Amino acid sequence: MMHNTVGWHIELEFEEDDQHTRAAALVRLADGSEVRAQGHATRNQVDSNQPRVGEEIAGARALNELAMRLLTKAHEEIDADSGRISHPIHA
């Protein structure tokens, strides 16, 4: 049995100021399509300014949204291919 190796390239970019961090996630799939998602984090004024923590939270939220969008895309492709409505795919 032969196995194919496929790779995905995921990019995360961050924009931040003193209180907000925004993350943009992008995955390029093997078929050339792209799926994008965003996440954000807000620092409470009483917390110390730790940009790395804001990036981790915003990045995790963007990746979580990216995962949900990929599940939705797969679900829609299953339905389109099978011609019926299937059960939702959950993470």
C-alpha positions in Angstrom: 0.0 0.0 0.0 1.4 3.4 -1.0 1.0 6.4 1.2 1.0 10.0 0.0 2.6 12.7 2.0 0.8 16.0 1.9 1.9 19.2 3.7 0.0 22.3 4.7 1.6 25.7 5.3 0.1 27.7 8.1 1.0 31.4 8.6 0.2 33.5 11.7 0.7 37.2 11.7 0.1 39.6 14.7 -0.7 43.2 15.1 -0.6 44.7 18.6 -0.7 47.8 20.6 -0.5 48.3 24.4 -3.9 46.6 25.1 -4.9 44.6 22.0 -3.4 41.8 20.0 -4.9 40.6 16.7 -3.9 37.4 15.0 -4.5 36.4 11.4 -4.1 32.7 10.5 -3.9 31.3 7.0 -3.5 27.7 5.8 -2.7 26.8 2.2 -4.1 23.5 1.3 -2.6 21.0 -1.1 -5.3 21.8 -3.7 -4.1 25.5 -3.7 -7.1 26.8 -1.8 -6.7 28.9 1.3 -8.6 29.2 4.6 -8.3 32.3 6.8 -9.3 33.1 10.3 -8.7 35.7 13.0 -8.4 35.8 16.7 -7.9 38.6 19.3 -6.8 39.2 22.9 -7.3 42.2 25.1 -5.1 43.0 28.1 -6.7 44.0 31.3 -5.3 47.3 32.5 -4.2 45.8 35.8 -2.1 43.1 34.1 1.5 43.7 33.1 2.2 44.2 29.5 3.3 40.8 28.2 3.1 40.9 24.3 4.0 37.2 24.1 1.0 36.2 26.2 -1.3 38.3 24.0 0.2 36.6 20.9 -0.4 33.1 22.4 -4.0 33.9 23.2 -4.8 35.6 20.0 -2.9 33.0 18.0 -4.7 30.1 19.7 -8.1 31.8 19.1 -7.2 32.2 15.4 -6.1 28.6 15.1 -9.2 27.4 16.8 -11.4 29.4 14.4 -9.2 28.0 11.5 -9.9 24.5 12.7 -13.6 25.1 12.8 -13.6 26.6 9.3 -11.7 23.5 8.1 -14.2 21.2 9.7 -17.1 23.2 8.0 -15.3 23.0 4.7 -14.8 19.2 5.0 -18.5 18.8 6.0 -19.7 20.8 3.0 -17.4 18.7 0.7 -18.8 15.5 2.1 -22.3 16.7 1.5 -21.6 17.9 -2.0 -19.8 14.6 -2.9 -22.5 12.3 -1.4 -25.5 14.3 -2.5 -27.0 14.1 1.0 -26.9 16.0 4.3 -24.4 14.4 6.7 -24.0 14.8 10.5 -21.9 17.8 11.5 -18.3 17.2 12.3 -17.3 18.3 15.7 -13.8 19.1 17.0 
